[in-house]
Structure formats: C-alpha cells, structure tokens
Amino acid sequence: MLVSQSTREAFAPIRVVGRLIAFVSVVSLGLVMLLIVYFTSTGVEEFTESVRFSRANRKPSNRRRHWYNRV
C-alpha cells in the first residue's frame, strides 16, 4: 500500500519554526534600530578637565585589591 501526504501538511511544523525565526529577526532589527536612534540623538558627553582631575585626586578605597582591580 502506498501512503501519500500533501506537502502542505508534511512541512507544517517547519513552516511555524521558519515564521518564528523571521519574527524574532525582525523584532531584533527593530530594537537595534531603536538603540542606534537613541545613542545618536543623545550624543556623547565631553570629557572635561574637571572630571579628569576629580578622578585623579579622589581618596583610595578600602576595598581589597584583586588582580583584576589594580590601579
């Protein structure tokens, strides 16, 4: 006996996964575009002399110094 099935029914689960992948791709591209618009509209803050001197003259902390936290 020969059993046949339509291709629409046979590939239905694969079609759902493909649509899910496409949806996630479109949403992630939209979020990346929103991040780009946000960061280009806010601009970068200038690094002023007062900030540099205030960081250089601050008191040393009492935290333990680790190999990854050396100054």
Number of C-alpha atoms within 10 A of each C-alpha: 3 3 4 7 7 7 8 9 8 11 10 11 10 10 12 11 11 11 11 12 11 12 12 11 12 12 11 12 12 12 12 12 11 12 12 11 11 11 10 10 9 8 8 8 6 7 8 8 8 9 10 10 10 10 9 10 8 8 8 8 7 6 7 8 10 8 7 6 8 7 7
